[in-house]
Amino acid sequence: MSQYVTIGGGVIALAFVAWLIWFSYRAGKNNASVTTAEAATDSATAITEKAEAMAQAQADKPATTGAVLARLDGGSA
């Protein structure tokens, strides 16, 4: 009877260790996924800011020759 208890305890301990390994592996995968998502978000933010600056520059450009010359004379070009 004592042998069965010892074997049962060993099986339970082995199952617990296997569960810990599985849990650690999953936690590592999730962390890698979050890190990748954060990097993609930073990249998308940078691209969006650049596109917004380009659109603003396009909107602020002078429309006529006189406006271009006035802007050049004013030193803001």
N, C-alpha and C positions, 0 to 999 in steps of 0.2 A: 504494500500500500504506500509506503514511504517513497518508493521508486516512482510511482505515478505522480505524486505531488511534486517531486523534484523535476521530472520530465515536463510536467505541466507548467511549472514556474519558468523553466528554461524556454519553453515555447512562447510563453507570454513575454518574457524579456526579449527574445529574438524578434517577436512581432513589434514590440515597442521601439526597438532600435531601427527596424525597417521603416516604421512609420516616421521616426525622426529624420531619417535620411530622405524619405520622400518629401516631407514637409520642408526641409532645408532646400532641396532642389527646386521646389515650386516657388519658395520665397525668392530665391536667386533669379529665377526666370521672370518673376513679376517685377523685381527691382530693375532688371535689364530693360524690360519693356517700358517702364516708367521713365528711365533715363533716356531712352531713344525718343520717346514722345516729347520730353522736355526739350531735347535738342532740335527736334523738328519744329516745335513751337517757336523757339528762338530764331530759327532760320526763317520761318514764315513771317515773323514780326519784322525782321530786318528787311525782307523783300517788300513787305507792305509799306514800311516807312519810306523806302527808296521810291516806290511807285507813287506814293502820295507826294513826295517832294518833286518828282518829275511832272506830275499833273499840275501842281501849284506853279511850277516854273512855266509850264505851257500856258496856264491861265493868266499869269502876270506879264507875259511878253507884250511888247508894244505892237499895236496893230497897224500903225501908219509910219511912213518915213519921218514925218515931223516928230512923232513920239519917240522914235529911235534916236534921232539927233538930240532931242531934249534930254533923254535919259543919259546919253553919252556926255553931254555938256554938264549934267548934274553930277556926274561921277558915280551913279548908282548902277551902272551896267557892268 
